[in-house]
Protein backbone atom coordinates (compact mmCIF):
# COMPACT_ATOMS: atom_id res chain seq x y z
CA UNK A 1 0.00 0.00 0.00
CA UNK A 2 1.20 3.52 -0.71
CA UNK A 3 0.31 6.39 1.58
CA UNK A 4 0.74 9.71 -0.20
CA UNK A 5 0.62 12.88 1.85
CA UNK A 6 2.48 14.99 4.35
CA UNK A 7 3.01 14.31 8.03
CA UNK A 8 1.90 17.88 8.68
CA UNK A 9 -1.63 16.66 7.92
CA UNK A 10 -3.47 15.27 10.96
CA UNK A 11 -5.35 12.84 8.70
CA UNK A 12 -2.14 11.34 7.33
CA UNK A 13 -0.70 11.00 10.84
CA UNK A 14 -3.85 9.26 12.11
CA UNK A 15 -3.96 6.88 9.16
CA UNK A 16 -0.27 6.00 9.46
CA UNK A 17 -0.71 5.24 13.18
CA UNK A 18 -3.73 3.06 12.40
CA UNK A 19 -1.82 1.14 9.72
CA UNK A 20 1.11 0.59 12.07
CA UNK A 21 -1.18 -0.63 14.87
CA UNK A 22 -2.94 -3.05 12.51
CA UNK A 23 0.39 -4.35 11.20
CA UNK A 24 -0.32 -3.31 7.63
CA UNK A 25 2.82 -2.54 5.67
CA UNK A 26 2.82 0.66 3.66
CA UNK A 27 5.17 2.91 1.78
CA UNK A 28 4.97 6.57 2.77
CA UNK A 29 5.43 9.11 -0.02
CA UNK A 30 5.95 12.56 1.44
CA UNK A 31 4.37 14.99 -1.00
CA UNK A 32 2.98 18.40 -0.23
CA UNK A 33 -0.20 19.48 -2.07
CA UNK A 34 1.67 22.45 -3.55
CA UNK A 35 4.38 20.27 -5.09
CA UNK A 36 2.20 17.49 -6.46
CA UNK A 37 3.48 15.83 -9.58
CA UNK A 38 1.49 15.96 -12.79
CA UNK A 39 0.51 12.30 -12.42
CA UNK A 40 -1.20 12.95 -9.08
CA UNK A 41 -2.91 16.09 -10.34
CA UNK A 42 -4.44 14.14 -13.22
CA UNK A 43 -5.96 11.62 -10.80
CA UNK A 44 -7.95 14.32 -9.03
CA UNK A 45 -9.67 15.58 -12.17
C-alpha positions as CSV (number, residue, x, y, z in Angstrom):
1,X,0.0,0.0,0.0
2,X,1.2,3.5,-0.7
3,X,0.3,6.4,1.6
4,X,0.7,9.7,-0.2
5,X,0.6,12.9,1.8
6,X,2.5,15.0,4.3
7,X,3.0,14.3,8.0
8,X,1.9,17.9,8.7
9,X,-1.6,16.7,7.9
10,X,-3.5,15.3,11.0
11,X,-5.4,12.8,8.7
12,X,-2.1,11.3,7.3
13,X,-0.7,11.0,10.8
14,X,-3.9,9.3,12.1
15,X,-4.0,6.9,9.2
16,X,-0.3,6.0,9.5
17,X,-0.7,5.2,13.2
18,X,-3.7,3.1,12.4
19,X,-1.8,1.1,9.7
20,X,1.1,0.6,12.1
21,X,-1.2,-0.6,14.9
22,X,-2.9,-3.1,12.5
23,X,0.4,-4.4,11.2
24,X,-0.3,-3.3,7.6
25,X,2.8,-2.5,5.7
26,X,2.8,0.7,3.7
27,X,5.2,2.9,1.8
28,X,5.0,6.6,2.8
29,X,5.4,9.1,0.0
30,X,5.9,12.6,1.4
31,X,4.4,15.0,-1.0
32,X,3.0,18.4,-0.2
33,X,-0.2,19.5,-2.1
34,X,1.7,22.4,-3.5
35,X,4.4,20.3,-5.1
36,X,2.2,17.5,-6.5
37,X,3.5,15.8,-9.6
38,X,1.5,16.0,-12.8
39,X,0.5,12.3,-12.4
40,X,-1.2,12.9,-9.1
41,X,-2.9,16.1,-10.3
42,X,-4.4,14.1,-13.2
43,X,-6.0,11.6,-10.8
44,X,-8.0,14.3,-9.0
45,X,-9.7,15.6,-12.2
